[in-house]
Amino acid sequence: MDERPLMSSNKDTRIDDEAFSDADVADAAPTAAQSVTVAVRMQPVEHSQQPVFSNFTTVQAGSGVVFIDFGFFEPQTLAYLSRLGQPGVKVPEAIDGTLACRMALSIETVANLANQLNQLLRNAAAAQARTATVPGQSAER
């Protein structure tokens, strides 16, 4: 499986003064931060290419790090949770689930992840809106 997720960064790039002429360095200095897109190929290690299913997440802030826990609840637990708040349904003290994966990410990585997820959600919403339009109707009247 050769996936190529895209990664972007808007950090300023350091310029090696010896690698460029003085004119090139002078031209490059006043420019603002640029967004750069680079294809990234991740090489799997052991069984890391196998997806881990998760139907629950929690996010916790640490000291310069954000911990994201991906967990899994059994389907009957999810069904029970959907009934919480209804008359006669007791609220449990705790719910048992399985920790599928814990990620420790830097704030910068979390921001990049949030941007990628937001873009994915915008694209999915746009695709859903396109398929929801009635065929044969035109926006022009």
C-alpha positions in Angstrom: 0.0 0.0 0.0 1.7 3.2 -1.1 -0.1 6.1 0.4 1.3 9.5 -0.1 -0.2 11.9 2.4 0.6 15.5 1.9 2.3 17.6 4.5 2.5 21.4 4.4 4.4 23.9 6.4 4.4 27.6 6.4 7.7 27.9 8.3 10.4 30.3 6.9 13.1 28.4 5.1 16.7 29.1 6.2 18.9 30.3 3.4 22.5 29.2 3.2 24.3 32.4 2.2 27.2 30.5 0.6 24.9 28.5 -1.7 23.3 31.6 -3.3 24.6 34.7 -4.8 24.2 38.0 -3.0 21.5 39.0 -5.4 19.5 35.8 -4.8 19.8 36.2 -1.0 18.7 39.9 -1.3 15.7 38.9 -3.4 14.7 36.1 -1.0 15.0 38.0 2.2 12.0 40.2 2.1 9.5 37.4 1.1 6.9 36.3 3.6 6.5 32.7 4.9 5.5 30.4 2.1 3.3 27.3 2.2 5.1 24.3 0.7 3.6 20.9 -0.1 5.7 17.8 -0.1 4.8 14.2 -0.8 5.7 12.0 2.2 6.1 8.2 2.0 5.9 6.4 5.3 7.7 3.1 5.6 5.8 0.6 7.7 7.5 -1.0 10.7 6.3 -4.4 11.9 2.5 -4.3 11.6 2.2 -0.5 11.6 0.5 -0.5 8.2 -2.5 -2.3 9.6 -5.3 0.1 10.5 -6.4 0.2 14.2 -10.2 0.7 14.5 -11.4 3.3 16.9 -14.8 4.6 17.7 -13.9 6.9 20.6 -11.2 9.5 21.2 -10.0 11.7 24.0 -7.6 14.6 24.0 -5.4 15.7 26.9 -2.9 18.5 27.1 0.5 17.9 28.5 3.6 20.0 28.9 4.2 21.1 25.3 2.6 17.8 24.1 -1.0 16.7 23.3 -2.0 13.2 24.1 -4.7 11.7 21.8 -6.2 8.4 23.0 -8.0 6.3 20.4 -10.3 3.8 22.0 -12.8 1.1 21.1 -16.2 0.5 22.7 -18.2 -2.7 21.9 -21.3 -2.1 19.8 -23.6 -2.9 22.7 -21.9 -0.3 24.8 -22.4 2.3 22.0 -26.1 1.3 21.9 -26.3 1.7 25.7 -24.7 5.1 25.5 -27.2 6.3 23.0 -30.0 5.6 25.5 -28.4 7.6 28.3 -30.6 10.4 29.5 -33.8 8.5 28.8 -36.2 7.6 31.7 -35.2 4.5 33.5 -31.6 4.3 32.1 -29.0 4.3 34.8 -25.9 6.4 34.2 -22.8 4.2 35.0 -19.9 5.4 37.0 -17.5 4.4 34.3 -17.6 2.6 30.9 -15.1 0.0 29.9 -13.4 0.3 26.6 -10.1 -0.8 25.0 -7.3 1.6 24.4 -6.4 1.0 20.8 -3.6 3.6 20.5 -2.1 6.6 22.3 -0.4 9.3 20.4 1.8 12.0 21.8 2.0 14.9 19.4 3.6 18.3 19.5 1.4 21.4 19.3 2.6 22.0 15.8 1.7 18.5 14.7 -1.7 18.8 16.3 -2.3 22.1 14.4 -1.3 20.3 11.1 -3.6 17.4 11.9 -6.5 19.8 12.7 -5.9 21.6 9.3 -5.8 18.2 7.4 -9.0 17.0 9.2 -10.8 20.3 8.6 -9.9 20.1 4.9 -11.1 16.5 4.7 -14.4 17.5 6.4 -14.9 20.5 4.0 -14.3 18.2 1.0 -16.7 15.6 2.4 -19.4 18.2 3.0 -18.9 19.6 -0.5 -19.2 16.2 -2.0 -22.3 15.4 0.0 -23.8 18.7 -1.0 -23.1 17.9 -4.7 -24.8 14.5 -4.5 -27.8 15.9 -2.6 -28.7 18.3 -5.4 -31.6 17.1 -7.6 -30.4 16.0 -11.1 -31.9 18.1 -13.9 -32.3 21.2 -11.9 -30.2 24.2 -12.7 -29.1 27.0 -10.4 -30.0 29.5 -13.2 -33.7 30.6 -13.4 
